Amino acid sequence: MSYEIGRAALNLQWTPRVARTEFVSNWEVVRYFTGKDPRHHPEAWREFHDAVEIDFLWTTEDGPVPWEERGRITNMGHAVFLEDGSDFRPSRPCPFESAREVLAFNAVEEYGLPDFRELVDYYERFYQEHQAANPNQVVTGGYYKTVVSGAIQAFGWDMLLEAAGEDPERFGADVLGSFFELSRHHVKAWAQTSIEFFMCHDDMVWTQGPFMNPAFYRKYIFPRYQELWRPLREAGKRVLFTSDGTFDMFIDDLIEAGVHGLCFEPSNDLQLFVRKCGQTHVLIGGADCRTLTFGNKEDVEKEVRWALAAARDCPGLIFAVGNHFPSNIPLENALFYFDLVKRLGKREGR
């Protein structure tokens, strides 16, 4: 039933309950529902998804060869996020020494374009394997290091901002243009696979909103999204877009570019999304992990009720803790949340 509910929601069809997803790294919750540690029993994830009625899995894949095996990238490090701290990664010096060096960078020349037919076959295998491993959830295709995220991966934030500030026209036209060309090669390959749904990830904003002039986005980013998504749309795929941070001021731009759904963090205005496109687009989000982490049950219930009241009548709503389900959410709050969404997410038939 979950697969059917996820697919229906992604196609804007009314479902008997609100569709669900979560972005979970809380192993304690997985152990509670399955009795298994997901570090040692990978099947625990599937069992967990089934137990809490997850209908949709956020999935991307960027190809068979990591960029670091082909060229320069910046390792900004990683703070402790997982329960055992195994995700900690120290930073390394940026391989770019000046904005001039960044402004001369070409992503296609640096990382290369994989053979197209081999790339199509790779992505088709990836999708088939992941869908077979999760038969009760809809699995997407997708690409992670799209235009801006690709630049973040290559340069890190400091050098990216320095170069963009020194020569925004060259940075937008040439540097981001090369990441667009690289992304387009991969997206065209994904378009030739059997996926129905594609997740485009691009962290183009911060929590406070755009970190560049909005006019820059409208000149150098959104027109490229439109071109990037064209082969997917022509192939009958439905395009979903994710960015960390706050991008609600760009709803109209993303709709004009051709997106079918938006996946967002709770820093965005949920009610604005509902008013602007709640009947015409998929909406993936809802609750805030900070409430589940630092609030009590009353706080959690207030937030879930508010979010469901705001978006329950959107046919493409896929409810989730929009800014991840991390390891420090207390088990008691997590269990209360899952039970609450299950009870309150029921809909009357239409």
C-alpha positions as CSV (number, residue, x, y, z in Angstrom):
1,M,0.0,0.0,0.0
2,S,2.8,2.4,0.8
3,Y,4.2,2.3,-2.7
4,E,0.8,3.0,-4.2
5,I,0.3,5.9,-1.8
6,G,3.7,7.4,-2.6
7,R,3.2,7.1,-6.3
8,A,-0.3,8.6,-6.1
9,A,0.9,11.6,-4.0
10,L,3.7,12.3,-6.5
11,N,1.1,12.3,-9.2
12,L,-1.2,14.7,-7.2
13,Q,-3.8,12.0,-6.6
14,W,-5.8,12.0,-3.4
15,T,-4.8,9.3,-0.9
16,P,-6.6,7.8,2.1
17,R,-3.8,9.2,4.4
18,V,-1.2,11.8,4.0
19,A,1.9,10.3,2.3
20,R,5.1,10.1,4.3
21,T,8.8,10.2,4.1
22,E,11.6,10.9,6.6
23,F,15.4,11.6,6.3
24,V,16.5,9.5,9.2
25,S,19.9,9.0,10.8
26,N,18.5,8.2,14.2
27,W,19.7,4.6,14.8
28,E,17.9,4.3,18.1
29,V,14.6,4.7,16.5
30,V,15.4,2.1,13.9
31,R,16.5,-0.3,16.6
32,Y,13.3,0.3,18.5
33,F,11.1,-0.6,15.5
34,T,13.2,-3.5,14.1
35,G,15.3,-4.8,17.0
36,K,18.3,-4.5,14.7
37,D,21.2,-2.1,14.5
38,P,21.3,-0.7,10.9
39,R,25.1,-0.5,11.0
40,H,25.3,-4.3,11.0
41,H,21.9,-5.2,9.5
42,P,21.2,-3.1,6.4
43,E,17.8,-4.7,6.0
44,A,16.7,-2.9,9.2
45,W,16.2,0.2,7.1
46,R,13.6,-1.5,4.9
47,E,11.9,-2.9,7.9
48,F,11.9,0.5,9.6
49,H,10.4,2.2,6.5
50,D,7.6,-0.4,6.4
51,A,7.0,-0.2,10.2
52,V,6.4,3.6,10.2
53,E,4.6,3.7,6.8
54,I,7.2,5.5,4.7
55,D,6.0,5.8,1.1
56,F,8.8,7.7,-0.6
57,L,12.6,7.6,-0.4
58,W,14.6,10.6,-1.3
59,T,17.4,9.3,-3.5
60,T,20.2,10.7,-5.7
61,E,23.2,9.3,-7.4
62,D,26.0,11.2,-9.3
63,G,27.7,8.5,-11.3
64,P,30.3,5.7,-10.9
65,V,33.4,7.8,-10.5
66,P,33.8,10.3,-7.6
67,W,35.1,13.7,-8.5
68,E,38.0,13.4,-6.1
69,E,39.3,10.6,-8.3
70,R,39.3,12.9,-11.3
71,G,40.2,16.4,-10.1
72,R,40.3,18.9,-7.3
73,I,37.6,19.2,-4.6
74,T,37.5,21.0,-1.3
75,N,37.0,19.0,1.9
76,M,35.3,21.4,4.4
77,G,35.1,18.6,7.0
78,H,32.1,17.3,8.8
79,A,30.9,17.7,12.4
80,V,29.6,14.9,14.5
81,F,26.1,14.1,13.5
82,L,25.7,10.3,13.9
83,E,25.2,8.5,17.2
84,D,28.8,7.1,17.3
85,G,30.6,10.1,15.8
86,S,31.7,8.0,12.8
87,D,30.8,10.8,10.4
88,F,33.4,13.2,11.8
89,R,35.8,14.3,9.1
90,P,38.5,16.9,9.6
91,S,38.8,19.7,7.0
92,R,41.7,19.9,4.6
93,P,43.3,23.0,3.0
94,C,41.4,24.2,0.0
95,P,43.3,23.3,-3.3
96,F,42.3,26.7,-4.8
97,E,44.5,29.6,-3.7
98,S,42.8,32.6,-5.3
99,A,39.6,33.8,-6.7
100,R,41.4,34.1,-10.1
101,E,42.1,30.4,-10.0
102,V,38.4,29.7,-9.3
103,L,37.3,32.0,-12.1
104,A,39.4,30.1,-14.6
105,F,37.9,26.7,-13.5
106,N,36.0,24.5,-15.9
107,A,34.1,21.6,-14.3
108,V,33.8,19.6,-17.6
109,E,37.6,19.8,-18.2
110,E,38.4,19.0,-14.5
111,Y,36.1,16.0,-14.0
112,G,35.3,14.9,-17.5
113,L,32.0,13.5,-19.0
114,P,31.6,9.8,-18.6
115,D,30.6,7.7,-21.6
116,F,26.9,8.4,-22.1
117,R,25.6,4.9,-22.8
118,E,27.6,3.5,-19.9
119,L,26.2,6.2,-17.7
120,V,22.6,5.4,-18.7
121,D,23.2,1.7,-18.0
122,Y,24.8,2.6,-14.6
123,Y,21.9,4.7,-13.5
124,E,19.3,2.2,-14.7
125,R,21.1,-0.6,-12.7
126,F,21.3,1.8,-9.6
127,Y,17.6,2.5,-9.8
128,Q,16.5,-1.1,-10.4
129,E,18.6,-2.4,-7.5
130,H,17.3,0.3,-5.1
131,Q,13.7,-0.1,-6.1
132,A,13.9,-3.9,-5.8
133,A,15.5,-3.5,-2.3
134,N,12.6,-1.2,-1.3
135,P,9.5,-2.6,-2.9
136,N,7.1,-0.8,-0.6
137,Q,8.5,2.7,-1.3
138,V,8.8,4.8,-4.4
139,V,12.5,5.3,-5.1
140,T,13.6,8.3,-7.2
141,G,16.4,8.8,-9.6
142,G,18.3,12.0,-9.0
143,Y,21.5,14.1,-9.1
144,Y,23.1,15.8,-6.0
145,K,25.9,18.0,-7.2
146,T,23.9,20.3,-9.4
147,V,25.0,23.8,-10.4
148,V,25.5,25.5,-7.1
149,S,26.1,22.4,-5.0
150,G,28.7,21.4,-7.6
151,A,30.6,24.7,-7.0
152,I,30.4,24.2,-3.2
153,Q,31.9,20.7,-3.6
154,A,34.7,22.0,-5.8
155,F,35.6,25.3,-4.1
156,G,34.2,25.3,-0.6
157,W,32.2,28.3,0.7
158,D,35.1,30.7,1.2
159,M,36.6,30.5,-2.3
160,L,33.1,30.3,-3.9
161,L,32.0,33.5,-2.3
162,E,35.2,35.3,-3.0
163,A,35.2,34.5,-6.7
164,A,31.5,35.3,-7.0
165,G,32.0,38.6,-5.4
166,E,35.0,39.5,-7.4
167,D,33.5,38.8,-10.8
168,P,29.8,37.7,-10.6
169,E,29.3,37.8,-14.4
170,R,32.3,35.5,-15.1
171,F,31.4,33.3,-12.2
172,G,27.8,33.0,-13.3
173,A,28.4,32.6,-17.0
174,D,31.6,30.6,-17.2
175,V,32.2,28.8,-13.9
176,L,28.6,27.9,-13.0
177,G,28.0,27.3,-16.8
178,S,30.6,24.5,-16.7
179,F,28.8,22.9,-13.7
180,F,25.6,23.2,-15.6
181,E,27.1,21.4,-18.6
182,L,28.4,18.6,-16.4
183,S,25.0,18.3,-14.6
184,R,23.1,18.3,-17.9
185,H,25.2,15.3,-19.2
186,H,24.1,13.3,-16.1
187,V,20.5,14.5,-16.1
188,K,20.2,13.5,-19.8
189,A,21.4,10.0,-18.9
190,W,18.9,9.8,-16.0
191,A,16.2,10.9,-18.5
192,Q,16.8,7.7,-20.6
193,T,16.2,5.4,-17.6
194,S,12.9,3.9,-16.5
195,I,12.5,6.2,-13.4
196,E,9.2,8.0,-13.0
197,F,10.5,10.6,-10.5
198,F,13.7,12.6,-10.4
199,M,15.2,14.5,-7.4
200,C,17.3,17.5,-8.3
201,H,19.3,18.7,-5.3
202,D,21.0,22.1,-5.3
203,D,21.8,24.0,-2.2
204,M,21.5,27.4,-3.8
205,V,20.5,29.3,-0.6
206,W,21.3,29.6,3.1
207,T,18.9,29.5,6.0
208,Q,18.7,33.3,5.8
209,G,17.8,33.0,2.1
210,P,19.8,33.9,-1.1
211,F,23.6,34.5,-0.5
212,M,23.8,36.3,-3.9
213,N,21.7,39.0,-5.4
214,P,18.3,37.5,-6.5
215,A,18.9,39.0,-9.9
216,F,21.9,36.7,-10.2
217,Y,19.7,33.6,-9.6
218,R,17.3,34.8,-12.2
219,K,20.0,35.3,-14.8
220,Y,22.3,32.4,-14.2
221,I,20.5,29.7,-12.2
222,F,16.8,29.4,-13.0
223,P,17.1,29.5,-16.8
224,R,19.6,26.7,-16.4
225,Y,17.2,24.7,-14.3
226,Q,14.6,25.0,-17.0
227,E,17.1,23.7,-19.6
228,L,18.4,21.0,-17.2
229,W,14.9,19.6,-16.6
230,R,13.7,19.8,-20.2
231,P,14.9,16.3,-21.2
232,L,13.3,14.8,-18.0
233,R,10.0,16.5,-18.8
234,E,10.1,15.5,-22.4
235,A,10.7,11.9,-21.3
236,G,7.6,12.0,-19.1
237,K,9.5,12.1,-15.8
238,R,8.3,14.3,-12.9
239,V,10.9,16.6,-11.4
240,L,11.3,17.3,-7.7
241,F,13.6,20.0,-6.3
242,T,15.5,20.1,-3.0
243,S,17.6,22.9,-1.5
244,D,18.7,23.3,2.1
245,G,17.9,26.7,3.5
246,T,15.1,29.2,2.6
247,F,14.0,29.5,-1.0
248,D,10.4,30.4,-0.7
249,M,11.0,33.7,-2.3
250,F,11.8,31.8,-5.5
251,I,8.6,29.6,-5.7
252,D,7.4,31.4,-8.9
253,D,10.9,31.0,-10.5
254,L,11.0,27.3,-9.8
255,I,7.5,26.8,-11.1
256,E,8.3,28.7,-14.3
257,A,11.4,26.5,-14.7
258,G,9.2,23.5,-14.8
259,V,9.5,21.8,-11.4
260,H,6.7,19.4,-10.4
261,G,7.5,19.3,-6.6
262,L,9.4,21.0,-3.9
263,C,11.2,19.5,-1.0
264,F,12.0,22.0,1.7
265,E,13.2,22.7,5.3
266,P,10.9,24.3,7.9
267,S,12.6,27.7,7.6
268,N,10.4,28.1,4.5
269,D,6.9,29.4,4.8
270,L,4.7,26.3,4.5
271,Q,1.5,28.4,4.2
272,L,3.0,30.3,1.3
273,F,3.8,27.0,-0.5
274,V,0.3,25.9,0.1
275,R,-1.2,29.1,-1.2
276,K,1.1,29.3,-4.2
277,C,1.1,25.7,-5.5
278,G,-0.4,23.4,-3.0
279,Q,-3.0,22.1,-5.5
280,T,-0.6,21.9,-8.5
281,H,2.7,20.7,-7.1
282,V,4.1,18.1,-4.7
283,L,5.1,19.4,-1.3
284,I,7.6,17.5,0.8
285,G,8.1,18.7,4.3
286,G,6.2,19.8,7.4
287,A,7.8,19.5,10.8
288,D,10.9,20.9,12.4
289,C,13.5,18.6,14.0
290,R,14.3,21.3,16.6
291,T,10.8,20.9,18.0
292,L,11.2,17.2,18.3
293,T,14.7,17.5,19.8
294,F,14.2,20.3,22.3
295,G,10.4,20.4,22.8
296,N,8.0,18.3,24.8
297,K,5.1,16.2,23.6
298,E,2.8,19.2,23.7
299,D,5.2,21.2,21.5
300,V,5.4,18.3,19.0
301,E,1.7,17.8,18.9
302,K,1.1,21.6,18.4
303,E,3.5,21.6,15.5
304,V,2.3,18.5,13.7
305,R,-1.4,19.7,14.0
306,W,-0.5,23.1,12.7
307,A,1.5,21.7,9.7
308,L,-1.2,19.1,8.8
309,A,-4.0,21.7,9.1
310,A,-2.0,24.0,6.7
311,A,-1.3,21.4,4.1
312,R,-3.7,18.4,4.6
313,D,-5.8,19.3,1.6
314,C,-2.8,19.4,-0.8
315,P,-3.1,16.2,-2.8
316,G,0.7,16.0,-3.3
317,L,1.7,16.5,0.4
318,I,4.4,14.1,1.6
319,F,4.8,14.8,5.3
320,A,8.3,14.7,6.9
321,V,10.6,16.4,9.4
322,G,11.9,18.7,6.7
323,N,15.3,19.4,8.2
324,H,16.3,15.8,8.8
325,F,15.6,13.3,11.7
326,P,18.9,13.3,13.5
327,S,20.4,11.1,16.2
328,N,19.7,13.5,19.1
329,I,15.9,13.4,18.8
330,P,14.8,11.7,22.1
331,L,13.2,8.3,21.5
332,E,10.1,9.3,23.5
333,N,9.5,12.3,21.3
334,A,10.2,10.3,18.1
335,L,7.7,7.6,19.0
336,F,5.1,10.1,19.9
337,Y,5.7,11.9,16.6
338,F,5.4,8.8,14.5
339,D,2.2,7.8,16.3
340,L,0.8,11.3,16.0
341,V,1.3,11.6,12.3
342,K,-0.2,8.2,11.7
343,R,-3.3,9.1,13.7
344,L,-3.7,12.6,12.4
345,G,-2.7,11.9,8.8
346,K,-5.9,10.0,7.9
347,R,-8.1,11.6,5.3
348,E,-11.7,11.2,4.4
349,G,-12.3,9.6,1.0
350,R,-12.8,11.6,-2.1
